[in-house]
């Protein structure tokens, strides 16, 4: 969706072409561009094995594709993820992003404008294969008084309906990030609950994180530096705290003018808190400066928390499964079959259980 989100790759997970073919509730023009974009992507695919054997393929591309195939093999052999042709093919789209997602909220609300698809359920964005179309759609929504945010997306999953390719948009990532996104997207193929983005992204994020930990171990690499994860968590928690204050403001009986003033003040407070965090806890590390430098509004806060909300719950579930991936997947799927309220209660209980268990015992 990663929805780039902070320092993680940008990702989304709508089976776009199927949405175009099966849904008749939105404009034909919108679905036509989705269908054309997906078909163009499929037509651009070439088998990785052919590219590796082709003398005209650059050494750099061969190196990156070979690494991707090692991660792809590991995903199925060691993580029990689907063994299919996804990420066994490559597509160069000749652009930096595969799609551009448009997020929107009312001016004084954090409720997203949602869009529903027959396979993926309802999601808090619309995807466009052309940047100009995305910007135009955002401009129309802004003209209606909405807060909007356009995010370039570097990878997405069709949930196994097509052979998803490695994309040129993914190859500027470092080796570990490339492996991680393959684990993440294959996890969406393993399990997907229509309409529950937090469940889906948290599940895939846990598989990505634990998969990457095991990947590093098999390659005799040092564990990831804990400071990086700590910074990401602290930044996310800061954004979520700001979002909670805005939510309370918008739900208050204050006048609209008072809410607008409070909204502006909250974003100034957020910038000040970020500067303090950067200088006092991160030794001046500026990795999030570019994100903070952009205009802030409600829509820009939407993606936060989706990738992380239930990660600790899935960590507890994995530990209870004895680290056995097939058992873990079965138990996660059972959670996915629960009604929404029951599922959230079960996940919350797993999070509390993890809080009561020493981290070392969970690893």
C-alpha positions, -999 to 999 in steps of 0.1 A, spaced: 0 0 0 35 2 22 8 28 13 69 52 1 52 51 36 79 63 59 109 41 53 90 11 40 83 4 3 50 17 -10 25 -10 -17 -12 -15 -24 -32 -46 -27 -62 -43 -49 -67 -68 -77 -73 -39 -101 -82 -57 -133 -108 -79 -115 -123 -48 -99 -126 -33 -134 -143 -64 -148 -167 -72 -120 -178 -39 -106 -204 -17 -123 -208 9 -95 -183 35 -107 -175 52 -139 -166 32 -170 -137 56 -177 -121 49 -143 -124 11 -147 -112 13 -183 -79 30 -173 -75 3 -146 -80 -25 -171 -57 -10 -196 -30 -4 -170 -32 -39 -156 -31 -54 -191 -1 -32 -201 17 -45 -170 9 -81 -178 21 -77 -214 54 -62 -202 64 -93 -183 93 -115 -192 105 -147 -175 134 -140 -151 152 -171 -163 152 -157 -199 166 -124 -188 193 -141 -167 203 -161 -198 202 -132 -221 237 -117 -229 222 -83 -234 208 -81 -199 230 -57 -178 251 -72 -150 234 -50 -125 199 -62 -135 211 -98 -135 225 -94 -100 192 -79 -87 170 -105 -104 192 -134 -91 189 -121 -56 151 -118 -60 150 -154 -71 169 -165 -41 144 -147 -19 115 -162 -39 129 -197 -34 133 -191 3 97 -177 6 82 -210 -5 108 -234 8 113 -219 43 82 -197 49 56 -220 33 43 -192 11 26 -199 -22 48 -216 -48 37 -201 -81 50 -179 -109 46 -146 -90 80 -129 -88 94 -153 -114 87 -127 -141 100 -92 -146 84 -61 -160 101 -27 -168 73 -1 -169 96 28 -177 83 49 -148 91 53 -111 57 41 -98 33 14 -109 2 33 -97 -7 65 -79 -32 61 -50 -55 90 -41 -66 92 -4 -93 117 7 -111 127 38 -135 155 47 -119 187 59 -129 181 95 -129 143 97 -104 114 97 -129 91 80 -116 81 46 -135 83 14 -138 45 7 -141 26 -26 -154 -9 -28 -143 -38 -51 -159 -72 -53 -127 -91 -45 -107 -68 -23 -136 -53 -4 -136 -16 6 -103 3 7 -94 39 16 -80 49 -18 -84 48 -56 -56 38 -78 -46 53 -111 -20 41 -136 -13 76 -148 -1 103 -124 -20 130 -143 -52 112 -137 -45 108 -100 -37 145 -97 -68 154 -116 -90 132 -93 -74 147 -62 -80 182 -76 -117 174 -81 -120 161 -45 -102 191 -32 -126 213 -50 -154 196 -31 -137 206 2 -118 174 8 -83 169 22 -64 148 -3 -31 129 -6 -15 114 -38 10 86 -31 32 69 -56 31 31 -52 60 9 -62 44 -25 -59 11 -42 -54 -4 -77 -52 -32 -91 -73 -37 -117 -45 -26 -146 -68 -51 -139 -96 -21 -131 -119 16 -138 -119 28 -107 -102 61 -95 -116 92 -80 -101 90 -44 -113 117 -19 -122 101 3 -96 112 -22 -69 149 -25 -79 162 7 -63 156 -9 -29 185 -25 -11 188 -63 -11 169 -68 21 141 -46 12 136 -63 -21 134 -97 -3 111 -82 23 86 -70 -2 85 -104 -19 77 -120 14 51 -93 22 32 -96 -12 32 -134 -11 17 -132 23 -12 -114 8 -17 -143 -15 -15 -167 14 -43 -149 34 -65 -119 26 -97 -108 44 -118 -86 22 -125 -52 37 -100 -55 67 -69 -36 57 -54 -35 92 -57 -73 95 -42 -79 60 -14 -54 63 -4 -64 99 -4 -101 89 18 -94 58 40 -72 78 46 -98 105 54 -124 78 78 -99 62 95 -91 95 99 -127 107 107 -139 72 134 -113 69 148 -123 103 150 -159 92 164 -149 58 192 -129 75 200 -159 97 203 -183 68 227 -159 50 247 -154 82 240 -117 83 239 -97 115 204 -90 129 188 -58 118 198 -27 138 172 -22 166 176 16 164 160 17 129 129 -2 142 127 20 173 128 52 152 101 39 129 79 30 159 85 63 176 76 82 144 45 62 139 34 66 175 39 104 173 17 105 142 -10 83 158 -10 105 189 -16 135 167 -43 117 148 -60 109 181 -60 145 192 -75 156 159 -102 129 162 -111 143 196 -112 178 182 -134 169 152 -158 150 175 -161 179 199 -190 204 199 -167 233 189 -176 254 159 -161 247 125 -139 278 126 -126 267 160 -119 232 146 -101 246 116 -79 267 139 -73 237 161 -64 216 131 -37 241 120 -23 243 155 -21 205 158 -1 202 126 23 229 139 26 210 172 33 178 152 62 195 134 76 208 166 74 174 183 91 159 153 120 184 155 124 177 192 124 139 187 149 142 159 173 163 178 170 148 213 166 111 206 178 105 171 211 124 171 199 146 143 189 118 120 168 134 92 153 103 75 118 117 79 125 153 71 112 150 35 79 135 48 74 163 73 83 190 48 53 183 27 19 199 34 1 181 62 -36 173 62 -60 146 74 -56 124 43 -18 122 48 -24 106 82 -46 78 69 -20 51 61 -4 52 96 -11 23 118 -25 0 91 8 -19 87 15 -22 124 -18 -24 144 -19 -62 149 17 -72 143 22 -81 179 -9 -102 178 5 -123 149 38 -125 167 19 -141 196 1 -164 173 34 -175 156 50 -183 190 19 -203 200 22 -223 168 58 -232 178 72 -212 149 56 -236 124 44 -216 94 16 -239 81 1 -241 116 4 -203 120 -13 -197 87 -42 -220 96 -47 -202 129 -45 -168 112 -70 -179 86 -94 -190 115 -92 -155 129 -100 -141 94 -132 -161 94 -145 -145 125 -170 -116 124 -152 -82 124 -159 -74 161 -150 -109 172 -118 -108 152 -107 -75 167 -114 -87 202 -93 -119 195 -65 -98 181 -65 -74 210 -63 -103 234 -33 -116 216 -16 -82 218 -23 -81 256 -8 -116 259 23 -104 241 27 -75 265 26 -99 294 53 -122 279 90 -113 279 102 -104 244 130 -129 246 106 -158 252 86 -148 221 116 -150 198 
